[in-house]
Amino acid sequence: MKVRLAVMNFLEFAVWGAYLTCMGNYLGIAGLGDKISWFYAIQGIVSIFMPTLMGIVADKYIQPQRLLGICHLLAGGFMLGCWWLGVEAGFGNEISDKPAFIALYTLSVAFFMPTIALSNTAAFTILKNNNMDTVKDFPPIRVLGTVGFIVTMWFVNCAVWEDGSFSMTLADNAHKFQYTYMQFFVSGLLSILLFVYCFSLPECKVEKKDVKSLVESLGLNAFKLFKRKQMAMFFIFSALLGMCLQVTNGYAGPFITSFKGSADAAVASSFAANNATLLTSISQISEALCILMIPFFLKRYGIKIVMLMSMFAWVFRFGFFSIGNPAMPGVLFFILSCIVYGVAFDFFNVSGGIFVDQECEPSIKASAQGLFMMMTNGVGATVGTLAAGDIVNYYCRWEGGYLTGDWQTCWFIFSAFALVVSISFALVFKPEKK
């Protein structure tokens, strides 16, 4: 059963890894470089309502593992539509029908973003139905999701499609998947595969109960969690920390790739500058290792200390980017930034999902996971990504196919924000003693 859930997680995050960290490079080529922040903000905007809505449906009407499959079918179909518009434009050309591309992308992520919470809900339910411990057994399962993310990142970084032939290379190439629309084809195809796989998973029966109020009939019970001070503060700081989540996903690739336009030949020809997606995959490798440490830290130190570790890790994540460069020894700071990302992402996202699951009654677990997603990847990520986009567009501009400018100031601003949130959380959040 653990293997089957691990395969589900592998495919779930492989879908995302195919384009999330390298999409910015293609958008610059496709004539949408000034809209990078909006493409990542769209993920946040749809996360404000879609995970919660799908959580309500999973709690009341459709088993979560089946709804997970249906969402992936729709997300994959729309993502293949983005790929087809790229095919019509051709390699290295701007997309002619930009509104259609944006619309298809929006519909795709609208159905993908709820699947993160749905996959958690399905995994937690199946584990409990098989008398397993979610704190101990879920992280090793979830780590396969990170492995899937890494595998597709590596594939997209090295894969080349040119003149009807396919090859793999680490050398610089204009038709690498990370610079083309082929990344969307990989993502869409994997989504369709996961749709089929989801219907092989065990049942997660919808819990039937008497409806006593309009709030219950609409499936909005999870919002009652805000009445508890501890949970209200948890969700508020989840939104604040969520403002950091998509910043490096959207801009790490264009930032590192921008060094290819450097006047310093050693920097421009460096391995890191020409393989930004491969370099940033170190973040996901670190993430995979950090997931395995969560049971120890969560049981020993509790949710507050674990989340504080995550918040301070974001300070270093951005700070190391601000002082590094792709050549030696500067590239070591990039590597350190990627290493601390594991703590920054996992100790918040995975531990937060486990914490929410433990604090909620069975009838609202899917809705509560959707609410957690809404606050982090929805409200937080939307505000954070758009704010980051304004900052980057103020200090940097696209020139010669590269996003160049005063990147150091941008990363320092992001690091300072994370530091303020960390200190505030340490002073304000007081979890209940158990």
N, C-alpha and C positions, 0 to 999 in steps of 0.2 A: 504493500500500500504506500509506503514511504517513497519507493522508487517511482510509482505512478504519479504521485503528487510532485515529485522532483522534476519529472518530465514536463508536467503542466507548467511549473515555474520556469523551466528552461525556455520553453517556447514563448511564454508570456513576455519575458523580458528580452528575448532575442528579437521579437517584433519591434520593440522600442529601440534597441541598440543599433539597429540597421540604419537609422537616420538621425537619432536625437542629437548626437554630438558632432555630426559632420554636415548637417543640413545647412548650416550657415554658409559654408564654403560654396555650396551649389546655388544658394539664393543670390549671392553676389554675382555669379556668372549669369543667372537667369534674369537679371534686371530687377531683383527684389532685395538688393543688399540693404537699402535703408528701411526695410520692413522686417528685418530679422527679429527685433524685439517683439513685434506683433505676432509673428509666427509662434514664438514661444509663449507669448501672453495668451494666445488663443487656447492653448492647452489649459492655462489657468482659468480662463473665462468659462469654458465648458465644464471645468471641474467644480465650479461654484454650484451647479445644479445637477449635472448628469450623474455623478456618483451617488448623490443622495436619492435621486429619483430611481435609479436602477437598484439601489439598496432597498428602497421601499417595495419595489416589484419583487425582489428576491425574498424579502421577508414575508410577503403576503400572497404572491401569485405564482411565480415561476421558480423552480429550484435553482440555487445560485450557480451550480456547475453548468446547467443548461443555458441559463441567461448569459453566462460567460462566453459560451460558444456562439450564441446568436450575435452578441455584440462584436465578436471578432470577425464573423462573417461579413457584417456590414462595414466594419472598420477596414478590413482587407480589401473589400470591393472598391471603396472610395479611394483608398491609397493607390490601387492599381490604376484608377482614373487619373491621378496625379502623374503617375509614370507615363501614361499614354500621351498626355499633353506635352510632356518632355520629349517623347519620341517624335512627335509631330514637329517640335521646334528644332530638334537635332542637337548633337553634341556641341557645346560651347556657345550656343545661341540663346538669346533672350526668349522667354515664353511669350507668345503673341497674345494669348487669351489669359491674362493674369487674373481677372476676376473669377473665371471658372476654376483656375488652379487653387486659388485661395478658398473658394467655396468647397471644393472636393476635399482639400486638406482639413478644413474646419469640420466637415461631417465625419471624416475618418477619425480625428482625435476625439470628437464628441462621443463616439462609441468605444474608442479605445480606453480613455481615461477611467471610466467606471470599472474596467476589467481588473485594475490593480487591486481595488477593494474587494471585488467579487472573487478574485483568486484567493485572497486572504480568507474571506468568509468560507469558501468551499473547503480550503485546506484545514482551517480550524474545526469546522463541523465534522469532516471526515475523520480527522484525528481523534476527536472526542467520541465519535460513534464507535471507534475502534479502541477505546480506553487508553489513549496515549496522552502524554503531557505536552501541551502546546508550547510552554516555555522551553522545555528541553528538546522536543522533537521537531518543532517548526523551523528554527534557524538552520539546521543542516539541510532541510528541504528547500528553504528560501535561497540558500547559497547557490543552488543550481540555477536559479533565475539570474543571478549575477554572472555566472559562467556563460549562460546563453547570451547575455548582453555583450560580454567580452568577445565571444566567438564571432558574432555578427559584426562587431566593430572591427576586428582583425580582418575579417573577410572583405568588408566594404573598403577598408584601407588599402588592401593589396590587389583586389580584383580589378581587372581591366577588360573593357569590351570595345574592340576596335576593328573596323572592317569586317564585321560578322564573325570575328573570332574572340575566344575567351582566354585570358591568361592571368597569372598571379605574379606580382612583382613588388619589390620595395622601392624601386627607382621612381623618380618623379615622372608622372604621365598625365596628360590633360584629360584622358578618358578613364582614369581611375573612378571606381564607383563613388568614392567620397566627394568627387567634384561633379558628379553627374546625377541624372534622374534615376539611374539604376538602383540606387539605395532604396527608393520607394517601391520598386519591383520586388526586392528581397523582402521588405517588410510586409507588403501585401500578400505575397505567397505564403509566408510563415503564418500570417493571421488565418488564412483559409485552412491551413494544416491544423492549427490549434482548434478551429471550429469543429473539425471532424473528430479530433482527439477528445474534446470535452464530453462528447456523448458516450464515451467509453468509461467515464468515471462513475463511482458509486452514487447512489441517490443521497440527496441532502433534503429530506422531506420538509416541506413548509409547515411550520407549527401553526395549527388552527387554534384560535381562542376567541372568546366572546368579545365583541366590540362594544365598548361602553361609552364612547364619546366620538365626536367628529374628528378630534385630533388623532385618535386611534384609527378611525376608518380611513383617514388620509395617509396613515403611516408616518406621522410626524412626531412620534413619541420620543425619538432620539434627541430632539431639541430640548426636552425636559432636563437633559444632562446639564444644561447651562444654569439650572437652579442650584446645583451643587457648586460651591465656591471653588473647590479643588479642580473640578472638571472644566468650569468656566475659564479659570486661569490657564489650565492646560491647553485648551483650544485657542485661546487668545495668543499665547506664546507660540503655539504651533503655526499660527498664521504669520507671526512676525518672523519666525525662523524660516517659514516657507518662502519668504521673500528672497532668500539666498539660493533656493534650490535650482532654479533654471538659469542663473546668471552665467555660470561656467559652461553649462550645456550649450547655451546660445553663443557665447563669445570666446571660450577657450580655443576652439578651432580656428576661427578667423584671426585671433590674437597671435597664436603661435605661427600660423601660416603667413602672417604679415611680415615675418622676418625674412621671407624669401625675397622681398623687395629691398632688403638692406644693402647699403653700399659696401659693407664689409663682406667680402667673398666667403670667408670662413663661416659667418653666421648664415648667409643666404644659402649656402650649399650644405648646411648641417643636416644630419639625419632627422633631428627633431622638427626642423622647419618644414621638411618635405614629407613627414609622416606624422602630422599632428594627431590624427585619429588613433594611430598606434601608440603614440606617447601617452595620450590621455587615457588609454585603456588601462594603464597602471592604476588609475583611480578605481576602476572596477575590480582589479585583482586585489587591491587593498580592501575594497568593500567585501569581497568574498571571504577574506580571512577574518575581517572584523565581525561579520555576522556570527561566526562560530564562537566569538568571545562574549556575545550578548547574554546567554544564560548565566554565565559566571558573574558578570558585572551587574545584571539586573537583580539577581537574587541577593548578591552581597551588598550592593550599595543603594538599590532602589531607583525609581524613575527620575528623581530630581538630579542626582549626581550623574546618571547616565546622560540625561539631556544637557546638563551643563558641560560635560565633556564634548558633546556634539557641537554645542554653540561655540566654545572656544576653539574647536578644531576648524570652524568656518573662518575665524579670525586669521588663523595661520594659512588656510587654504588660499585666501585672497592675498594675504601678505607675501607669501612666497612667490606668487605670480608677479607681484609688483617689482621684485628685485632680481628676477631671473632673466635669462635669455637662452636661445637654443645651443649656443657654443659652450664648451668647457671653460671655466667651471660653472657658469651661470645655469646650465641645464640641470645641475644638481638641485637647484631651488625648484625647478619645475617638477622634478621627480619627488621632492619632499612634499610639494603641494598635492601631488596625486596620492601620496601615501596617507596623508592626514585626511583626505577625502573619505576614506573608508569609515573613519570614526565620525566625521561630520554628517555623512548621509545615513549610515546604518544605525548608529546609536540614537538617532532621532526617528527615522521612518519605521524601522522594524520594531524597535522597542516601543514606540508609540502605538503601533498597531496591536502589539501584545497587551499593552496597558489598557487600551480601550476595550479589548475583548474581555479582559478580566473584570472591568468595572461595570459591564452592562449585563442586563438580564437577557436570556436567550431570544426572546421575541423581538428584540431591536438590535441584535448584533450586526446584521448587514447594514441597517440604517446608520448605526453609530460609526461603522467603518467608512461609510459614504460621507458622513459628517466630518470625520477626521480628514478625509481626502479633500473635502470642500474647503476646509480651513487652510490646509497646507498647499496642495497643488492647485487650489482654486483661488480663494481670496488672496492668500499670501503670495503665491507665485505670480499672479496677474499683476498686482501692484508692484512687486519687486522687479519683474521683468521689464515692465514699461518704464519704471524709474531708471533701471540700469540702461535701457535703450536710450533714454534722453541724455544720460550722462555720457555714454559712449559716443553718441552722435554729436555731442557738444565738443568733445575733446579729440575725436577721430573722424576720418572721412575715407571713402573709397577712392583709391588712386592706383591706376595700373592693375586693377584686379585684386588689390590688397587693401585691407582696412587698417590704415596707418594713422599715427598720431600720438598723443600723450597718454599711453596706456597706463603708465605708472600711477598717475593721479587717479585714474578710474579705479584701479585695484585697491589703492589706499582708502578711497571713499567707501568701497564695499567692505573692507576689513574693519574700518571704524564703526560702521553700522552694526556689524556682527558683535563687536565688543560691547557696545551700548546695550544691545539686547541681552547678552550674556550676563552682564552685571545686574540688569534689571530683574531678570529671571531669578538669579541667586537671592535677591533681596525680597522678592514678592511671593514666589511659589512655595507653598508649605503643604506637602502631601499629607494625607491622613495616616496616622500611625496604625499599623495592623500587627 
